[in-house]
Amino acid sequence: MPPILNRHLPHRPWRLPQARRLPGTAPIGIDDWLWQLDSYPAQMAERERLLAEDPAAVLALLPAADAPVRELYDLVLGLLQRRPGFARQGDVMRCPDGRSVHLDRSDPLRTLGRLVQEDLCLLVKPEGAAEHLLAGAVLCFPASWTLSEKLGRPMAAIHVPVDVYDATLAARVQRLLDNIRPGQPLARSNALFYDDPALFQPRPEDDPRPAGGPDARFFRSERQCLLRLPESGAVVFSIHTVLLDRAGLEAADLAVLH
């Protein structure tokens, strides 16, 4: 299958000054939260394939996320109905790529995974806990991590393989999660080079295989957003994956890794 590449982007978030420091977040408007890019038809076809062929690898939900996931479902459907290309008729949503998606509130993560390009992760903080934990996700495009391995784990444990995620950064991230205000999402972006253009790249923590080096052909960036749900208080961590061919990069793109 040919790589699913982006050709037109609203902007290149990895170039923003705040992207050079961690956690590197900046506020965005709620209408800019979910991106619909030129890669929508091809990415959604891949999401449909993964959800149909290997749902256990890309879908997971703990009881702690039952209420938040339905709140998220209602929020996303409300936003999409205001967007060009989406049209709802009863329990069916017509999508910009021509697909018709049955809206099933009893299976909210799968339904959302068929509507938007973003992977959606639900972070909840149990009463008395010091950290948020991953309580559910639709994760079709993991970049070198595995949903089943991270589910139910708190943030510090999730980031064990990440060298820069030390105790100081963990404390900063937790303060950030605690202080997010409903209706005021935050966004950040990373920048990675990959040899393999596949969007679905799960890897366990004990697998040391490198994804790619600075000379790899494909540039992969995740636009990661944090949004607090007002009723449940859960935090949505959304991931929109962008993939570019190295040949189309500009010097300012390459500079983010130096």
Stockholm file with secondary structure:
# STOCKHOLM 1.0

chainA/1-258         MPPILNRHLPHRPWRLPQARRLPGTAPIGIDDWLWQLDSYPAQMAERERLLAEDPAAVLALLPAADAPVRELYDLVLGLLQRRPGFARQGDVMRCPDGRSVHLDRSDPLRTLGRLVQEDLCLLVKPEGAAEHLLAGAVLCFPASWTLSEKLGRPMAAIHVPVDVYDATLAARVQRLLDNIRPGQPLARSNALFYDDPALFQPRPEDDPRPAGGPDARFFRSERQCLLRLPESGAVVFSIHTVLLDRAGLEAADLAVLH
#=GR chainA/1-258 SS CCCCCCCCCSCCGGGSGGGGSSSCCEECCGGGSSCCCTTHHHHHHHHHHHHHHCHHHHEEECGGGHHHHHHHHHHHHHHHTTSTTCEEETTEEECTTSCEEECCTTSHHHHHHTTCSSEEEEEECCTTCSSCEEEEEECSSCBSCCHHHHTTCBHHHHTTTCTTCCHHHHHHHHHHHHHCCTTCCEEEECCEEESCCCSCBCCCTTCCCCCCCTTCSEEEEEEEEEEECTTTCCEEEEEEEEEEEGGGCCHHHHGGGC
#=GC SS_cons         CCCCCCCCCSCCGGGSGGGGSSSCCEECCGGGSSCCCTTHHHHHHHHHHHHHHCHHHHEEECGGGHHHHHHHHHHHHHHHTTSTTCEEETTEEECTTSCEEECCTTSHHHHHHTTCSSEEEEEECCTTCSSCEEEEEECSSCBSCCHHHHTTCBHHHHTTTCTTCCHHHHHHHHHHHHHCCTTCCEEEECCEEESCCCSCBCCCTTCCCCCCCTTCSEEEEEEEEEEECTTTCCEEEEEEEEEEEGGGCCHHHHGGGC
//
